[in-house]
Amino acid sequence: MKMESRTRLQTWLPLIVLVVLVLLVGLYDRTFFSAGNMLEVTADTMTLFLMASGVTLVIMIGGIDLSVQAVASMTSCILAVYLPRFGIFAIPLAVIGGVIAGFAGGYVSTRLRIPSFIATLAVSGVVLSAGNWFSETKSVVIPGELSQTYLTWAVGDFLGVPNEIWVGVAFLLVLSAVLGLTPFGRLVRGIGAQERAVMASGIDVDRIKIAAYTLSGTMAGVAGIVMAARLGSGSPTLANEFLLPAIACIVVGGTAITGGVGSIWRTFVGALIVQVVRIGMTFIGVSVFAQQIVFGFILVAAVAVTMDRAKVLVIK
Amino acid sequence: MYQMFLGGALRVKAAALAGGAWSKQWRRWAPVAVLVGLCIIIGLFNPNFFGGANFVRMLNTAAIPLVICMGVTFVILMGSIDLSAEGVIAICAVAASMLVANDFTGIAIGLFSVPAAILIGSLVGLLNGFIHVKFRIPSFMTTLGMGFAGIGLATAILGGVMVRISDSSFRDYLSLGRVFDIPAAVYIAGVAVIVAYVIQERTRIGRWVYAIGTDEATARNAGIPVDRTRIIVFGIAGAFYGLAGALSAAQIGRGHALISQDRLFTAITAIVVGGTALSGGVGSVLNSVIGVFIVIVLTNGMVLMGIEPYVQKGVQGLLIIAAVALALDRSRLDVVK
């Protein structure tokens, strides 16, 4: 009974933390509670969530993807450079860039048997060079009229709700369905929980893993596109400083770094927590730079809380 | 003589020469072969590569990466990873530049700022190790968080500005001054390599690092104080980052939070290209020296051949993948996370 209530608490803790944080910030500044502000805050969180949503899958299989910020930057460059030339087709092109980068990370990590954080770090180096190559190392502006024609799905609003939120929620639903309803989702959990067992039951673990990394790259690509649409430009350093918050919102949401446990909605809640913490710090007057310190410690603390220590005997 | 020295250092055993050990032997010497091959190829493309001035330039570029690698190598030999190098270097560089004569603080303790930076670095390193071991958090997470926190701290201290160093003797002694036409930084890096080599070969910590990296459970059963060794090794790594921070500040004459940008990536590339296995237990600080020169020669060669600088990171990334894939002893791994 005690055990059960404890796991139940762990399930709902992130949500409780989010509500408490929102109340705290709201007490500090009443305008925070206005519907417009709430929507704006949520919309601002969506790029972070999109980036983190794919990484969640990778963390659930017990790996890590450190290449997402480079991938998002690269796709923003692809979008900005090719939108004037190819029109709407620049969007799938940019997504494909993310798919390839994610696949490369997965392939290197599984087939070449390189630990994922080094494999994805190495891939991110290549991806960064690619981003620089696409944009010729410059920041590329997306002309306003092109943005009007092709990117309103990301930056406009519909029924009074910013489209970022629609996009974010759509991917939340799709990825949750993939994770919750498909065999792939079950295998992702299985690999995270006990990779050898899944292997022994005759399943091609590498293929599932590569699929997870590919999804991670894809989502980073989508995040890069939405980011570029919001900012009206693409640049090879656009998504820098996003990696740490992205991993933070996954573990803060309650997904364990040791794999097996987690879900996309947790990352959604985690992203909102990270955003509210950031807003709260700005209210109190913590500088943007010092916020990195706080995120560094939040990350370490959240990992410490959520990690399943029974599973790893030797911690490297 | 040179061969004997390097041979002994890279752990070549005469017995290993016999029979089926050929591939193992090749793996051991591959980094040296790669370095020599690279030099020859680049030299063929551009004879200026072999000029004395270019050689000194490469040595000077290699100095700071060498110091950083001496630290990271020990951590990797244990099978862990340290992703905090950039953050720690940033803190130490900012601290060092604030402790010598500068335009930000009134303090001017001259060269004493170097031990101060090393001390700060090792304290942050010990904190890394402590959090990693006591709270049982994987090292890549601990150090990732600490690295970001470090860069944040360095930026927050300065509020986004730079510290200008006005103490010219600090810069001369640490970096710019030349003896026999070779910059001081190179000598300091040389001393750092020797210190690291002595730690590796002549201290218990050095031996234990190999034991832990090879098989931690066995090491524990054999009575090695694994937890304490881990914390100390992270502290040693931090000390090297501290020195690297002071060197960086002296080299450019300023202290700021982004002083160490891309250093980590280069260091890890150099270490794995040098033949130290990420799984731990295999490698040496001398492998990392070879690795650093491979990366530096390659970078230098790309510049000489007129390849855009932004391509370097991509090439480094491919190098990591190729080196690890070639050197990996697949029989030892079943589950790769």
Interface residues (C-beta under 8 A of the other chain):
Chain A: G62 G63 I64 V108 S109 T110 L112 R113 I114 P115 S116 F117 I118 A119 L121 A122 V123 S124 G125 V126 V127 L128 S129 A130 N132 W133 T137 E195 R196 M199 P236 L244 I247 I257 G259 S287 F289 A290 Q291 Q292 I293 V294 F295 G296 F297 L299 V300 V303 A304 M307 R309 V312 L313 V314 I315 K316
Chain B: M78 G79 S80 I81 L83 I131 H132 F135 R136 I137 P138 S139 F140 M141 T142 L144 G145 M146 G147 F148 A149 G150 I151 G152 L153 T155 A156 G159 G160 E216 A217 A257 F265 I268 V272 L278 S279 G280 E308 Y310 V311 Q312 K313 G314 V315 Q316 G317 L318 I320 I321 V324 A325 L328 R330 L333 D334 V335 V336 K337
